[in-house]
């Protein structure tokens, strides 16, 4: 994920907030252990894979069928198509 548009101090704040909220949980401690040796290259690969998943969700949302119908029911007609296109543009 490309965070160039964001002030990275905000990301640091989010990380600190997550640690304060969940730092004592087994799951958070497991995450810290697993991620302690991650390189910048590894984090970039994870971000790229996340964006592939995110773009896939956009295709699912706008692909028709009951998922699109449910999204449109919640957000109004055309919401599923709009969200799918927004994700495509964002990931583009």
C-alpha positions as CSV (number, residue, x, y, z in Angstrom):
1,X,0.0,0.0,0.0
2,X,1.4,3.4,-0.9
3,X,1.2,5.7,2.0
4,X,2.9,8.7,0.3
5,X,-0.3,10.7,0.6
6,X,-0.4,10.3,4.3
7,X,1.5,12.0,7.0
8,X,3.5,9.0,8.5
9,X,3.1,10.5,11.9
10,X,-0.5,9.5,11.8
11,X,0.5,5.9,11.0
12,X,2.8,6.0,14.0
13,X,-0.1,7.3,16.1
14,X,-2.3,4.4,14.8
15,X,0.4,1.9,15.7
16,X,0.7,3.3,19.2
17,X,-3.0,3.3,19.7
18,X,-3.3,-0.3,18.5
19,X,-0.5,-1.3,20.9
20,X,-2.2,0.5,23.8
21,X,-5.5,-1.1,23.0
22,X,-4.4,-4.7,22.2
23,X,-0.8,-4.9,23.2
24,X,-1.5,-7.2,26.1
25,X,-3.4,-9.7,24.0
26,X,-1.8,-13.0,22.9
27,X,-2.6,-12.2,19.3
28,X,-0.8,-8.8,19.3
29,X,2.2,-10.3,21.0
30,X,2.2,-13.0,18.4
31,X,2.1,-10.3,15.7
32,X,5.0,-8.5,17.3
33,X,7.1,-11.7,17.4
34,X,6.3,-12.6,13.8
35,X,7.0,-9.1,12.4
36,X,10.1,-8.1,14.4
37,X,12.5,-9.1,11.6
38,X,10.5,-7.8,8.6
39,X,12.5,-5.9,6.1
40,X,11.2,-2.9,4.1
41,X,11.1,-5.3,1.1
42,X,9.0,-7.8,3.0
43,X,6.6,-5.1,4.1
44,X,6.3,-3.8,0.5
45,X,5.5,-7.3,-0.7
46,X,2.8,-7.6,2.0
47,X,1.3,-4.2,0.9
48,X,1.3,-5.2,-2.7
49,X,-0.5,-8.5,-1.9
50,X,-3.0,-6.6,0.2
51,X,-3.8,-4.3,-2.7
52,X,-4.4,-7.3,-4.9
53,X,-6.9,-8.6,-2.4
54,X,-8.5,-5.2,-2.0
55,X,-8.9,-4.9,-5.8
56,X,-10.4,-8.4,-5.9
57,X,-13.0,-7.3,-3.3
58,X,-14.0,-4.4,-5.6
59,X,-14.6,-6.9,-8.4
60,X,-16.7,-9.0,-6.1
61,X,-18.7,-6.1,-4.9
62,X,-19.6,-5.0,-8.5
63,X,-19.8,-8.4,-10.1
64,X,-23.5,-8.8,-9.7
65,X,-25.5,-11.3,-7.8
66,X,-26.6,-11.3,-4.2
67,X,-23.5,-9.5,-2.9
68,X,-24.0,-6.6,-5.2
69,X,-27.7,-6.6,-4.4
70,X,-27.0,-6.5,-0.7
71,X,-24.6,-3.6,-1.1
72,X,-27.1,-1.7,-3.2
73,X,-29.8,-2.4,-0.7
74,X,-27.7,-0.9,2.1
75,X,-26.3,2.1,0.2
76,X,-28.7,2.7,-2.6
77,X,-28.9,1.7,-6.2
78,X,-25.5,1.7,-7.9
79,X,-23.5,1.6,-4.7
80,X,-21.8,-1.7,-5.5
81,X,-20.7,-0.5,-8.9
82,X,-19.5,2.8,-7.5
83,X,-17.4,1.1,-4.7
84,X,-16.0,-1.5,-7.2
85,X,-14.9,1.4,-9.5
86,X,-13.5,3.4,-6.6
87,X,-11.4,0.5,-5.5
88,X,-10.2,-0.1,-9.1
89,X,-9.2,3.6,-9.5
90,X,-7.5,3.7,-6.1
91,X,-5.5,0.5,-6.8
92,X,-4.8,1.5,-10.4
